[in-house]
Amino acid sequence: MTLIDTRRAGRRAFMAGSAAWAAAGWLCPGSVHAQSQNAGATAPTYQPYRGQSGKDVIWIPTPDVHVTRMLRLAQLTPQDHLIDLGSGDGKIVIAAALEGAQALGIEYNPDLVTLSQRRARDAGAAERARFEKADIFESDFSRATVITMYLLPHLNLRLRPRILALKPGTRVVSHEFRMGRWRPDETSRIGHASVHLWLVPANVGGQWQLQFPQRAGPASVRLDVSRQYFQDFDAAVAFRDFETFVREPKVAGEQVRFDITDEDGHLRRFTGRVAGDTMTGSVYDLTGGGAVRAPFSARRVGAAPPIEGTGPAPEGEAESLGTE
């Protein structure tokens, strides 16, 4: 689902209207809250309708094709624990449960929670699909390996510090809206809409003692990561006679990559895994064609500084970047 800010609904008018959902019976504004005029009649089953008001926003469902792509981008497996922030009618949670994952939907509207629980039972997914009536900004979703959401940019930015504090490698998938200056690791286009994937990056900031083999013998040098901004970072390696800045640095979850030209004039690519204050992996001699591989290791010296963006977003960041 998505939560559309009523104050910005005009700006999001392109999302209004869906013949497919109308045909499926989701658009029932005249009957949702109607009470039977007959004393003995059974009250109608609750169904949400497109554009209904919520706590701060109005509600629009996520099309099935977007749900499928969101789960594919997340590379969902039965070993995952998916949490959907603002789960609405429960379709993402139920779809994840039907693929074997444990899934939890956090939803503020109690009627939508009850509807989702009923739909999970009807789909035979109640054992793996759970729903809680709660505020996403007050909920604990630290156990998630996959986060899904369809929220507006300013809500995403409020959640961003908590998302960046999740375990490195946690996959975060958003329908349509981004998280400010934290660029997605991958984006898929479906018609006029987008689905974005982020991998929560490991913290590689600070000083490291890096060890790797060179032609002249083992090297033990200082790797100084002076700044990490989300999955990107600035760093330099200090050799005995010179300092060189790394090329193509990138963090993807627990994985890290960077290139340097060593003392022998060989371009070397480091690809490894970050686990706390240690980094281990392989270094490839690209000057020699990349076929030669050797192990490397690094240990952080001192504390890790925070990743930029882990604090509250600057005022106006969402607006300054449009729908990002």
C-alpha positions as CSV (number, residue, x, y, z in Angstrom):
1,M,0.0,0.0,0.0
2,T,0.9,3.6,0.0
3,L,0.1,6.4,2.3
4,I,-0.6,9.7,0.4
5,D,-0.3,12.9,2.4
6,T,-3.7,14.7,2.0
7,R,-1.9,18.0,1.7
8,R,0.1,16.7,-1.3
9,A,-2.6,14.7,-2.9
10,G,-2.9,17.1,-5.8
11,R,0.7,16.8,-6.6
12,R,0.4,13.0,-6.6
13,A,-2.7,12.9,-8.8
14,F,-1.0,10.7,-11.4
15,M,-1.5,7.8,-9.0
16,A,-5.3,8.2,-8.8
17,G,-7.6,5.9,-10.7
18,S,-7.3,2.2,-11.5
19,A,-9.8,0.3,-13.5
20,A,-8.2,-3.0,-12.5
21,W,-8.7,-2.4,-8.8
22,A,-12.2,-1.1,-9.4
23,A,-13.0,-4.3,-11.2
24,A,-11.6,-6.3,-8.3
25,G,-14.0,-4.7,-5.9
26,W,-11.6,-2.5,-4.0
27,L,-13.4,0.8,-4.8
28,C,-16.5,0.8,-2.6
29,P,-16.7,4.3,-1.0
30,G,-20.5,4.2,-0.8
31,S,-20.8,0.9,1.0
32,V,-17.7,0.5,3.3
33,H,-19.2,2.1,6.4
34,A,-22.8,1.6,5.5
35,Q,-25.0,0.2,8.2
36,S,-27.8,-2.2,7.3
37,Q,-31.2,-0.7,7.4
38,N,-32.7,-4.1,8.2
39,A,-32.7,-5.1,11.8
40,G,-31.8,-8.7,11.1
41,A,-29.2,-8.1,8.3
42,T,-25.5,-9.0,8.8
43,A,-23.2,-6.0,8.8
44,P,-21.1,-5.8,5.6
45,T,-17.5,-7.1,5.6
46,Y,-15.1,-4.2,5.8
47,Q,-13.3,-3.3,2.6
48,P,-10.9,-0.4,2.2
49,Y,-11.5,2.0,-0.6
50,R,-9.0,3.9,-2.7
51,G,-8.4,7.4,-1.2
52,Q,-9.8,6.7,2.2
53,S,-8.5,8.9,5.0
54,G,-6.0,7.6,7.5
55,K,-4.1,9.0,10.5
56,D,-2.2,11.7,8.4
57,V,-2.7,10.4,4.9
58,I,-5.0,8.7,2.4
59,W,-4.6,5.1,1.2
60,I,-3.9,3.6,-2.2
61,P,-3.1,-0.1,-2.8
62,T,0.1,-1.5,-4.4
63,P,-0.6,-3.2,-7.7
64,D,0.2,-7.0,-7.8
65,V,3.0,-6.5,-10.5
66,H,4.8,-4.1,-8.2
67,V,4.5,-6.5,-5.2
68,T,6.1,-9.3,-7.3
69,R,8.9,-7.1,-8.4
70,M,9.5,-5.8,-4.9
71,L,10.0,-9.4,-3.6
72,R,12.2,-10.2,-6.6
73,L,14.4,-7.2,-6.0
74,A,14.8,-8.2,-2.4
75,Q,15.7,-11.7,-3.5
76,L,13.3,-13.0,-0.8
77,T,14.0,-16.6,0.5
78,P,12.2,-18.8,3.0
79,Q,15.0,-17.9,5.5
80,D,14.0,-14.2,5.4
81,H,12.0,-12.2,7.9
82,L,10.1,-9.5,6.0
83,I,8.5,-6.5,7.7
84,D,6.2,-4.3,5.8
85,L,5.9,-0.7,7.2
86,G,2.4,0.4,6.7
87,S,1.0,-2.9,5.5
88,G,-2.5,-1.7,4.5
89,D,-4.5,-4.6,3.1
90,G,-1.7,-7.1,3.8
91,K,-0.9,-8.1,0.3
92,I,2.9,-7.8,0.5
93,V,3.0,-9.7,3.7
94,I,0.8,-12.4,2.4
95,A,2.7,-12.7,-0.8
96,A,6.0,-13.1,1.2
97,A,4.5,-15.7,3.4
98,L,3.3,-17.7,0.4
99,E,6.9,-17.8,-0.8
100,G,7.9,-19.3,2.5
101,A,9.2,-16.3,4.4
102,Q,8.2,-15.2,7.9
103,A,6.4,-11.9,7.4
104,L,5.0,-9.1,9.6
105,G,2.8,-6.2,8.7
106,I,2.8,-3.1,10.9
107,E,-0.4,-1.0,10.3
108,Y,-2.0,1.8,12.3
109,N,-5.6,1.2,11.1
110,P,-7.2,-1.6,13.1
111,D,-9.8,-2.3,10.4
112,L,-7.0,-2.9,7.9
113,V,-5.2,-5.2,10.4
114,T,-8.4,-7.3,10.9
115,L,-8.9,-7.4,7.1
116,S,-5.3,-8.5,6.6
117,Q,-5.6,-11.3,9.2
118,R,-8.7,-12.6,7.5
119,R,-7.1,-12.5,4.0
120,A,-4.1,-14.3,5.4
121,R,-6.3,-17.1,6.8
122,D,-8.2,-17.3,3.5
123,A,-4.9,-17.6,1.6
124,G,-3.6,-20.3,3.9
125,A,-0.8,-18.1,5.0
126,A,-1.8,-17.2,8.6
127,E,1.0,-19.3,10.1
128,R,3.7,-17.2,8.5
129,A,1.9,-13.9,8.0
130,R,1.3,-11.8,11.1
131,F,-0.1,-8.3,11.5
132,E,0.2,-5.8,14.3
133,K,-1.8,-2.6,15.0
134,A,1.0,-0.2,15.7
135,D,2.7,3.1,14.7
136,I,5.7,2.4,12.4
137,F,7.7,5.2,14.1
138,E,7.3,3.5,17.5
139,S,7.8,-0.1,16.4
140,D,10.8,-2.3,16.6
141,F,11.7,-3.7,13.2
142,S,15.4,-4.5,13.9
143,R,14.9,-8.3,13.4
144,A,13.9,-7.8,9.7
145,T,16.2,-9.0,6.9
146,V,13.9,-7.4,4.4
147,I,11.9,-4.1,4.8
148,T,9.2,-3.1,2.4
149,M,7.3,0.2,2.3
150,Y,5.2,2.5,0.1
151,L,5.5,5.8,1.9
152,L,6.1,9.4,1.0
153,P,9.6,10.9,0.8
154,H,9.3,12.9,4.1
155,L,8.2,9.7,5.9
156,N,11.0,7.7,4.4
157,L,13.5,10.3,5.6
158,R,12.1,10.1,9.1
159,L,12.7,6.3,9.0
160,R,16.1,6.6,7.3
161,P,18.3,6.8,10.5
162,R,16.6,3.7,11.9
163,I,16.9,1.8,8.7
164,L,20.6,2.6,8.4
165,A,21.0,1.2,12.0
166,L,19.8,-2.2,10.8
167,K,22.2,-5.1,10.3
168,P,24.4,-4.5,7.2
169,G,23.0,-6.4,4.2
170,T,19.3,-5.8,5.2
171,R,17.4,-5.3,2.0
172,V,15.0,-2.3,1.8
173,V,12.5,-2.0,-1.0
174,S,10.3,1.0,-1.6
175,H,7.5,1.4,-4.2
176,E,7.9,4.7,-6.0
177,F,9.5,7.0,-3.3
178,R,13.2,7.3,-2.4
179,M,15.2,8.2,0.7
180,G,16.6,11.6,-0.2
181,R,20.4,11.6,-0.9
182,W,20.7,7.9,-0.1
183,R,20.7,6.6,-3.7
184,P,19.1,3.2,-4.4
185,D,21.4,0.4,-5.2
186,E,19.0,-0.7,-8.0
187,T,15.8,0.7,-9.5
188,S,13.2,-1.1,-11.6
189,R,10.7,0.7,-13.8
190,I,7.2,-0.7,-14.2
191,G,5.3,1.5,-16.6
192,H,5.4,5.0,-15.1
193,A,6.2,3.8,-11.6
194,S,9.5,2.7,-9.9
195,V,10.6,0.2,-7.4
196,H,13.8,0.9,-5.5
197,L,16.2,-1.3,-3.6
198,W,18.8,-0.3,-1.0
199,L,21.3,-2.5,0.9
200,V,22.0,-1.3,4.4
201,P,25.7,-0.6,4.2
202,A,28.4,-1.7,6.7
203,N,30.3,1.0,8.4
204,V,33.8,1.2,6.8
205,G,34.8,4.6,8.3
206,G,37.9,5.3,10.2
207,Q,41.5,4.1,10.0
208,W,42.4,0.5,9.1
209,Q,45.7,-1.4,9.0
210,L,45.6,-3.1,5.5
211,Q,47.7,-6.1,4.7
212,F,48.1,-7.6,1.2
213,P,50.9,-9.2,-0.9
214,Q,52.9,-7.2,-3.5
215,R,55.6,-8.4,-5.9
216,A,58.3,-7.0,-3.5
217,G,56.8,-8.7,-0.5
218,P,53.9,-8.3,2.0
219,A,52.6,-4.8,2.4
220,S,51.2,-3.4,5.7
221,V,49.8,0.0,5.1
222,R,47.2,2.5,6.5
223,L,43.8,2.7,4.9
224,D,42.1,5.9,6.0
225,V,38.4,6.2,5.2
226,S,37.9,9.8,5.8
227,R,34.2,10.0,4.9
228,Q,31.4,7.5,4.3
229,Y,28.1,8.8,2.8
230,F,25.7,5.9,2.7
231,Q,27.2,3.2,0.3
232,D,30.0,5.5,-1.0
233,F,33.2,6.5,0.7
234,D,36.4,8.6,0.3
235,A,39.6,6.9,1.3
236,A,43.4,6.9,0.8
237,V,46.1,4.4,1.4
238,A,49.4,5.6,2.9
239,F,52.5,3.8,1.5
240,R,56.1,4.6,2.7
241,D,56.8,7.3,0.1
242,F,53.4,8.4,-1.0
243,E,49.6,8.4,-0.4
244,T,47.2,7.3,-3.0
245,F,43.4,7.8,-3.1
246,V,41.2,4.8,-3.8
247,R,39.2,4.3,-7.1
248,E,35.6,3.1,-7.4
249,P,35.0,2.7,-3.7
250,K,31.6,1.0,-2.9
251,V,29.9,-0.7,0.0
252,A,27.0,-3.1,-0.8
253,G,25.6,-4.5,2.4
254,E,28.5,-6.4,4.1
255,Q,30.6,-6.3,0.9
256,V,33.3,-3.7,0.1
257,R,35.2,-2.9,-3.0
258,F,38.0,-0.4,-4.0
259,D,41.0,-0.2,-6.3
260,I,44.5,1.3,-5.8
261,T,47.8,1.4,-7.7
262,D,50.4,-0.2,-5.4
263,E,54.1,0.5,-5.0
264,D,54.9,-1.8,-8.0
265,G,52.6,0.2,-10.3
266,H,50.1,-2.6,-10.4
267,L,46.4,-1.7,-10.2
268,R,44.8,-3.9,-7.6
269,R,41.1,-4.5,-6.9
270,F,40.1,-5.4,-3.3
271,T,36.8,-7.2,-2.8
272,G,35.9,-8.3,0.7
273,R,33.5,-8.6,3.5
274,V,33.2,-6.3,6.5
275,A,32.4,-7.9,9.9
276,G,32.6,-5.3,12.7
277,D,36.2,-4.1,12.9
278,T,37.6,-6.6,10.4
279,M,37.7,-6.8,6.7
280,T,38.7,-9.9,4.7
281,G,38.6,-10.9,1.1
282,S,40.6,-11.2,-2.1
283,V,42.8,-8.8,-4.0
284,Y,43.2,-9.1,-7.8
285,D,46.1,-7.9,-9.9
286,L,44.3,-6.1,-12.7
287,T,47.5,-5.0,-14.4
288,G,48.3,-8.7,-14.8
289,G,44.8,-9.4,-16.3
290,G,43.0,-10.1,-13.0
291,A,43.7,-13.8,-13.0
292,V,46.0,-13.6,-10.0
293,R,44.2,-13.5,-6.8
294,A,45.6,-13.3,-3.2
295,P,44.0,-12.8,0.2
296,F,43.9,-9.5,2.0
297,S,42.9,-8.5,5.5
298,A,42.4,-5.3,7.4
299,R,41.6,-4.3,11.0
300,R,40.1,-1.1,12.1
301,V,42.2,1.0,14.6
302,G,40.0,3.0,16.9
303,A,36.3,3.7,16.8
304,A,34.2,3.9,13.6
305,P,32.7,7.3,12.9
306,P,29.0,7.4,12.0
307,I,27.9,7.1,8.4
308,E,26.6,10.4,7.0
309,G,22.8,10.3,7.0
310,T,22.4,8.3,10.2
311,G,21.1,11.5,11.9
312,P,17.9,13.4,11.2
313,A,17.5,14.5,7.6
314,P,18.1,18.2,7.0
315,E,14.9,20.2,6.8
316,G,13.6,20.4,3.2
317,E,15.8,17.5,1.9
318,A,12.8,15.6,0.4
319,E,11.4,18.7,-1.2
320,S,14.7,19.8,-2.7
321,L,15.0,16.4,-4.4
322,G,11.5,16.2,-5.7
323,T,10.1,12.7,-5.4
324,E,13.5,11.4,-4.2
